[in-house]
Amino acid sequence: MTTDSLPFMLGMMRLHETPGLHAPERLADWIEARLDQGLDWFDHADIYGGDGLNERLFGQALRCRPGLVRRVRVITKAGIRMDRGDTKHYDSSPDWLAGAIDRALSRLGVERLDAFLIHRPDPLMEAETTARVLDDAVRDGKVAALGISNFLPDQWRRLQSALSSPLRHHQLQLSLNHASPLFDGQFDALRQDGLAPMAWSPLGGGALFEGQAGRALENVAAHHEVSPAGVALAWLRCLPGAPVPVIGTLTPARIETLGGEAGLKLSRREWYALLEATRGHEVA
């Protein structure tokens, strides 16, 4: 399994906020159109929409058009619990993760998850027992590849030391206005350990397009005749390992624009000028 040369993944975190895509046939049309554009990776989590709602909507669309199942590539994450009336907490216990994998397979209507990620590091995790259930899921053909999200190096290495299967992916917050992993050793560590990076919130929740950073993005965008968002994603792709952005928009025109701009290459000078504008100071 590889995400090499993928322009971005389609994050499904806002599906529940898009009523126009809730009817299975309408969502199936949307999925098929994205596949025809060469975009086949869809990023889920069991908390998106609450209690697996977005996974369930996606699965209903696949069931109404079964031919799409073999074409989609599905990632999902679990480990954050937001049970009604309970304290929000993390759960990497074997029973919870094993159940989460089975529930995701059932909701999504697929036989195998292309990647399964633990959503957040759990201080109460027993690495050996957690690793055992993850290895079993790979061995049983339920999961093609394993990964983590928002882990620090020592946290993922503790889990990897107990696993027989390799960790393949790390989904981390990374963008022009959240570039700290590039300077605190986290990004170097995941590269050293062979983890393929996925960047969540690659556009900084929209805050990137305000103030000095926004003006810098607009200037570079005007020079290259692309959108400021296209420049922000190109900034990420300049990094070693070409982190794959996970974008949240479901708007076809927006997706088409960003896809068409995926070949943009920034110069080293442009890359650092954007970083300087966003941070408000030059590099040391």
Number of C-alpha atoms within 10 A of each C-alpha: 9 8 17 11 12 17 23 24 23 21 22 22 20 13 23 17 11 10 9 10 20 18 13 18 16 13 22 24 14 17 22 20 13 20 16 11 12 12 21 19 21 21 19 25 27 25 21 19 18 15 15 18 17 25 29 20 21 24 24 21 25 24 17 13 15 15 11 15 17 10 15 19 19 20 24 25 25 25 22 19 18 14 12 9 6 8 9 11 12 19 21 25 18 19 12 15 20 16 12 20 24 16 16 26 20 14 19 26 19 20 15 23 23 20 23 31 24 25 25 20 20 18 10 10 18 15 21 15 17 20 23 15 19 25 19 15 22 19 12 11 12 20 21 17 23 22 23 25 23 16 20 19 15 11 16 20 16 15 20 17 13 16 19 13 17 16 22 21 21 27 25 23 21 23 24 22 21 16 16 14 17 14 9 10 12 17 24 15 16 22 14 9 15 15 19 20 25 23 23 23 19 27 26 16 12 11 11 23 19 12 11 16 22 19 17 22 25 19 15 20 17 13 9 16 13 18 16 23 22 22 29 24 26 22 25 22 22 16 12 11 17 20 28 23 28 24 22 20 15 18 10 12 10 12 19 12 14 22 17 13 20 18 13 15 15 16 10 10 9 16 20 15 19 24 21 17 19 24 16 11 10 11 9 3
